[in-house]
Amino acid sequence: MKIINVIESTRPIKSAIRNAYIDFSKMTLSLVAVVTDVIRDGKPVIGYGFNSNGRYGQGSLMRERFLPRILEADAASLINDEGTNLDPHKIWACMMTNEKPGGHGERSVAVGTIDMAVWDVVSKIENKPLHELLAQRYGDGKANPKVFVYAAGGYYHPGKGLDGLRGEMQSYLDRGYSVVKMKIGGAPLKDDVERIEAVLNMLKPGQQLAVDANGRFDLKTAVEYGKAMSQYPLFWYEEAGDPLDYELQARLGESYAGPLATGENLFSMLDARNLIRHGGMRKDRDWLQFDCALSYGCVEYLRTLDMLKEYGWSPSRCVPHGGHQMSLAIAAGLGLGGNESYPDLFQPYGGFPDGVRVENGYVTLPSLPGIGFEGKADLIAEMRALTA
């Protein structure tokens, strides 16, 4: 049993939308296939992965460092101790050979993308859904395929006024979401307050709004927004300042009583630990958004969950960024609090397997081997084209 090839292709996910910090007009991602010599139904078993939106494709890093290390390694060194399957932890260690600590940046995205494909192929070799495999190996033994999801959108878009924003949010609510999210910080505070109120005024009982500043604010502005929004029953106030400014996060929490959310731009267990140690996060109300596809993959995410347990945090306070099925599998297998979703954006990479519907804010994962990409026709067509 061995990996016989790993293929990367950089794909565009460009869009005219923008948040408070970046636009997506030239955004890309890496699509990866891990091809094995395991044959099933006359075809090799292949695992797939891709990185989350907001970070560009990492093909150069993969081809220069990480893919050669996998392909040049002794095949036996990447197999589990039982000799029955590939070992994601050994493959991860192989990729990180000769890499210095720290300096995570784009490296963590390259490794996380490959790691996603590795877990996909490992669970396919075992012929199990990834969420079941994770529950059996690292959880309480039983996965819960019913997962909370929220609809992320509300981006700034040329020509999009309040009516356009309301129409977008209503479309998410009509599809079964109970929590919707919109961007702030890309317009003056007065205008953002008007946008927030426009959405809040259309919500029904049991429906909530979250807001996301994408790290735009300094402390003064973050606090000003917090004061202005404190009158509203927001689901959360997300990533007010720079993700590594733990003091800003802590001081914001002293003045803003509502739930805060951050973590999507922290790319290692150690950075996540610094947030828990120094960011003033409150385990009774705040949310952690670490995204395995951007932060060295599920191998590192397992370390992060172990760290959170040491600090008294429940995995149910984790709702990962990214809107991809890998985090859905982790949520279902390891008891996370839910997952982000992009109902209309970044297709075909976002979304759920065909036929899966949102009901009262939840989706139920089908029992598909691996991550479940094969259940989404437009996505699996892109993936299979890598090895055609």
C-alpha positions, 0 to 999 in steps of 0.5 A, spaced: 500 500 500 502 506 498 501 513 495 503 513 487 502 520 486 499 527 489 497 532 484 495 539 485 491 544 480 490 552 482 483 554 480 480 561 480 474 562 485 474 569 483 468 574 485 466 581 485 465 581 492 469 584 498 469 584 505 472 589 510 479 587 508 480 584 501 476 583 495 476 576 491 477 578 484 483 574 483 482 569 489 485 562 487 485 555 491 489 549 490 485 542 489 489 536 490 488 529 489 492 523 493 492 517 488 494 510 492 495 503 489 489 501 492 484 498 487 477 498 488 471 496 483 477 496 478 479 503 480 485 506 484 482 509 491 483 517 491 483 522 496 481 529 495 482 536 498 482 544 497 484 550 501 478 554 504 477 561 501 481 567 503 487 564 502 490 563 495 492 556 492 499 554 494 501 550 488 508 552 488 510 551 496 507 544 495 511 542 489 517 545 492 517 542 498 511 538 501 509 533 495 516 531 494 517 529 501 511 524 500 513 521 494 520 520 496 519 517 502 519 510 504 512 507 502 512 503 509 514 509 513 507 512 511 503 506 513 500 505 520 503 500 525 497 495 523 499 495 516 492 496 514 492 503 511 496 510 510 497 513 517 495 521 516 500 523 522 506 519 519 504 523 512 504 529 516 510 528 520 513 527 513 511 533 510 514 537 516 521 534 515 526 539 516 521 545 517 523 550 523 517 551 528 513 558 527 512 561 520 506 558 519 503 563 514 502 560 507 505 553 509 500 551 514 495 552 508 499 547 503 500 542 509 492 543 511 490 542 503 494 535 502 492 533 509 485 534 507 486 529 501 490 524 506 484 523 511 479 523 505 483 517 502 484 514 509 477 513 510 475 511 503 480 505 504 476 503 510 470 504 507 467 509 512 465 516 512 470 520 515 466 523 521 465 515 523 472 514 523 474 520 527 468 518 532 471 511 533 478 513 533 478 520 537 471 521 539 466 517 544 465 512 538 459 515 536 458 520 530 452 525 530 451 526 523 446 532 525 450 538 524 448 546 526 450 550 520 450 558 519 449 562 512 455 566 511 454 572 506 452 579 506 459 581 503 459 588 500 458 588 492 458 593 487 451 596 486 448 592 492 444 596 497 439 595 503 434 591 498 439 587 495 442 585 502 435 583 505 433 579 499 440 575 500 439 574 507 431 572 506 434 567 501 438 563 506 432 563 511 428 561 506 432 555 505 432 553 512 438 557 516 436 560 522 443 564 523 445 568 517 452 572 517 454 579 514 460 583 513 461 590 517 467 594 517 467 596 509 463 602 510 462 607 515 459 605 522 453 609 521 452 605 514 453 599 517 448 600 523 443 601 518 445 595 514 445 591 521 438 594 523 435 592 516 437 585 517 435 584 524 428 587 522 426 582 517 428 576 522 423 572 526 423 569 532 429 563 533 433 567 527 439 571 529 444 575 525 452 574 526 457 580 524 464 579 521 469 585 521 475 580 518 480 583 522 479 590 520 479 594 526 484 598 531 482 597 538 478 604 538 474 602 532 473 595 535 470 598 541 466 603 538 462 598 534 461 594 540 458 600 543 454 601 537 452 594 537 451 592 544 443 594 543 442 588 538 441 581 540 447 578 535 449 571 535 456 574 535 461 579 533 467 576 529 474 578 528 474 585 530 481 586 530 488 583 527 488 575 529 494 576 533 492 582 537 490 578 543 490 584 547 485 587 543 481 581 543 481 581 551 480 589 551 474 588 547 471 582 551 472 587 557 467 592 554 462 588 549 458 583 553 455 579 547 458 573 544 465 574 540 468 570 535 475 569 532 480 564 530 480 563 523 486 566 521 490 562 527 494 557 523 497 552 529 495 549 535 500 554 539 497 560 536 490 557 538 493 556 545 496 563 545 489 566 544 486 562 549 491 564 554 491 571 552 485 573 548 480 574 554 476 569 550 470 567 555 468 559 554 461 560 556 459 565 550 465 566 545 466 562 539 472 559 536 473 558 528 479 555 527 479 552 520 483 545 519 484 547 511 488 553 513 492 550 519 496 544 518 489 540 517 486 535 521 492 532 525 494 539 528 486 540 529 486 534 533 492 537 537 488 544 538 482 540 541 486 536 546 489 543 548 482 546 549 480 540 553 486 542 557 484 549 558 477 547 560 473 549 553 468 544 550 469 542 543 462 545 542 464 552 542 468 551 535 464 553 529 470 552 524 471 557 518 471 555 511 464 552 509 467 546 507 465 538 508 472 537 511 470 541 517 463 538 517 466 531 518 470 533 524 464 537 527 460 530 526 465 526 529 468 530 534 462 534 537 464 541 534 458 546 535 457 547 528 460 549 521 460 555 517 456 555 510 456 559 503 450 557 500 451 561 494 459 563 494 465 559 492 462 554 488 463 548 487 467 548 493 462 550 498 456 547 500 453 540 501 452 533 498 446 533 493 440 532 496 442 535 503 437 540 505 438 545 511 432 544 516 431 549 522 439 550 522 441 543 521 444 539 516 444 531 516 451 528 513 449 522 508 453 516 510 458 516 504 465 514 504 471 519 505 469 526 506 463 525 502 465 529 495 462 524 491 455 526 493 456 533 490 456 532 482 459 539 480 465 538 485 467 531 484 467 532 477 472 538 478 476 533 482 476 527 478 478 531 472 485 532 476 487 525 474 483 524 468 
